[in-house]
Amino acid sequence: MIDPALIQSVIRILFAVVIVTAAYIISTRNLISLVSVYAVQSLTLVFMALALWSLEGVTVLLGIAVVTFVSKVLVIPYFIASIQERIRIRRDIEFHFLSPTTSLLLSMALILFIYIALANILEGTPARESLFFFGAVIGLSLMLMGMMVTFSRKRAITKVLGYLSMENGVLLFGMFVTELPFIIEFLIIIDLVILVILTTILTVGLDSTLEEYHQRLHRFHLVGDTEDGP
Amino acid sequence: MIAGLFIISLGIFVLGVLLPLAGTWQDRRIFRAGSHLCTIAGSILLGALSLFLFLTGNDIAWTAYQPVAGFSLSFVIDRLSAFFLLLISVVSICVALYAAEYNEHLEGGLRRNLLSGCTNLFILSMVLVVASANTFSFLVFWELMAGCSFLLVMYDYSRATTRKAGLFYFVMTHLSTLFVLLGIVLLFSSTGSFVLAPAGVSPVSAIAFVALLIGFSIKAGIIPFHKWLPYAHPASPTPISALMSSVMLKIAVYGLLRFLLDVFSPDVWWGILILIMGTTTAVLGIIYALKEYDIKAMLAYSSIENTGIIFMGIGLYVIFSSYQLFDLALISLLSALFHTLNHAIFKSLLFLTAGSVVHATHTRDIEQMGGLIHRMPYTAGLFFVGALAIAALPPLNGFASEVLLFISFFSSIAVADPLFKVLLFLCLGLFALTSALSAACFVKAFGSVFLALPRSPESGRAEEVPFLMLLGPALLASACIVLGLFAAQIFFIAGFTVPMPDMFLVGLLLLAMLVLTFAVLFFTASRDVRVTDTWGCGTLSQQPAMEYSGHGFSEPIDIIFSTVYRTKMKNERTFFDQKNCIFAEGKAEIRLIKVFEEYLYLPVARASYATAETVSRFQSGCLDTYLLYVFCAVIAVIVFLGWLA
């Protein structure tokens, strides 16, 4: 039997890892490493689910760990990595509203802000001092950081990774705060949606900004001209 | 059983809606006549049961539909509802009689079927608003009423002026609904229920009252929300103008009274606010009416004035109630209610007869009329009764209700606060001015339209209207006389003792004076007959251009109120040379400033447009921007939960 205090320490370390990966996703210009970092982030969540399982013994957490590992550590990163091999662009240097440095600074402020907000909400409750409070803070922060990636990057692939990171935040928040079966259902549906989006992008063109992608989609349907395809 | 009769009357109205719609593809009079017959039958039944409920004081309640708990279409008829239902019934019967003939002379072919059906739906919606037992039903049928009336205003949609009037009305009526909705939502947030029950005293209920007051004021045409009336009334077919002016405006009065009596615990400042709004509306309304030469627009402004008088009565009721002067409060409330009924009667009479005149002369400009008393004697007689009533001359009903309001004002000496006394006597002075100006306005209207010589060929060719177009107004004229002569007796039968003179005796006295004057003149006048032409300044015969016109009649009043009728002068000049020395041609124009339109409505419209343009920039079509909005929204939710909730 593993000591619960040790598991809690491990979970805290994993929180730090999640934050570091999120910060990397938000600031990096390198598309190749982006997918790997996303896989690492998802793997961290798998470890976190396992740690929680060993702490609480809820089997649903085990299910989450398995589903997350298969979908987010193996399938989706593999999918995206295989696409990246086909395209030539290796760097994402186009931004909207926020530059990487500003995003990073804003993220730090965001974590602090959410910490204070949740502390106010949970003031006087037992949850305030527990590990679940930090889970909620990190989960919400990860979600919002992912959202920042979706609107601050122009490349479609980076947006998709931002979205996936956001969804990791939802998973993290769900693991620590809300009912689990619903979250599992939710995750599966979202993952399926993402897979569909990825497949569409694979068909029409990944190495483009979203605006160009829309134009290509229109052209593709209207005249069947595939010369702009990947 | 009474509830059953009420449902049957509603059913008859529904039949009146469906019958002409079923025959939409056939331009046959029978469908429209059937529809009007349904209006008359439904109104008679509704009027009879309302009268019964009003006199006996019994209530009926009925829930028609309840989709979920708390939301229901429920109806209740108490004395107040019964009174307003009676008003709707009486006017609807007369208007339907008139419309059965008038609509046949309208252009529009099959559209006339829609007009008849929609008129029934309009009446039905007003009945259901008045009978609503909760705010949810009230709002649903209020909106139905707004929609129907808009469609009716737009009947002659091919004209640009009608489209403008319709659009104006659409915006204003929905602004009214918006404020009513806001008031109802605030009340719901305060009480947690849609029931029309006391809401207690709180800042929320005060805000709800202000919202509802604005909503009802827009619908009732209280200044500065009045501008839709002079546009919508002339643009609508005459029966619709009559219904809108004499009944729909009263539904707004009903709404205000219902909420004041059943829901709110009014403070004294509420009464002052209503009184000041009413007084301003009454005075400005009649001043603008004096300047109008479009007969229907003039009647619309006169409706604004009369709604102001009704609001004055309501304001006095609230003030006296706040000072615990319940007897005076009751007299004020009764004066407001009686004037509501009387205005509905004489204004529908005036609109219908004015519609007959417009139908005969093909113009609404009173300066193009004249001499119609010889060509349309019955219409002239009926209009004369309406004009006497609205000018508040004894012994007609207009005098009966205004004298009650005067008594309320004179009794305000009982209010202890000297400042209030000053305010009340100031309002009394303005009310007296309003009555005098109203008389002047209708002297001008009757004189210009019916007396002297025709001022246009169309007026010269005018003929008396058919029987049905006289029957409806004749019933209303009779009602004006009966309600005036027997006002004291009517109050007694209704169970109220009011300090007003017996109008029947006043009537007899006036008749005796008239007979005496005539007898004196008859017996003392010279019997020598001298036949000669009136001296016409050297011309061989009298010409229409030599007549005392409406403009001439109102000129002294125009000069007195020249500060109200603000004018704008515009000069346009062109020159042959660049240094503007040699004058080529020029145009000078002096026009009346539409004060509220130019200084209130248009700036608000422009500001709304500018805001809409600014807001439309948020919709950039860029996905990233939309995601940024979502991000900001999430942050706002966190801030709300963390610090404000």
Contacts between the chains, C-beta under 8 A, distances in Angstrom:
chain1	res1	chain2	res2	distance
A	96	B	624	4.5
A	97	B	624	6.9
A	97	B	628	6.2
A	113	B	635	7.9
A	113	B	638	7.5
A	114	B	638	6.5
A	116	B	642	6.9
A	117	B	638	4.9
A	117	B	639	7.0
A	117	B	641	6.8
A	117	B	642	3.0
A	117	B	643	7.3
A	118	B	642	7.1
A	120	B	642	4.5
A	120	B	643	6.3
A	121	B	641	5.7
A	121	B	642	5.7
A	140	B	638	7.6
A	144	B	631	6.8
A	144	B	634	6.5
A	144	B	635	7.6
A	147	B	627	6.6
A	147	B	630	6.9
A	147	B	631	4.9
A	147	B	634	7.2
A	148	B	631	6.7
A	150	B	624	7.8
A	150	B	627	5.1
A	151	B	623	8.0
A	151	B	624	4.5
A	151	B	625	7.5
A	151	B	627	3.6
A	151	B	628	4.7
A	151	B	631	6.4
A	152	B	624	7.5
A	154	B	624	7.6
A	210	B	623	5.9
A	210	B	624	7.8
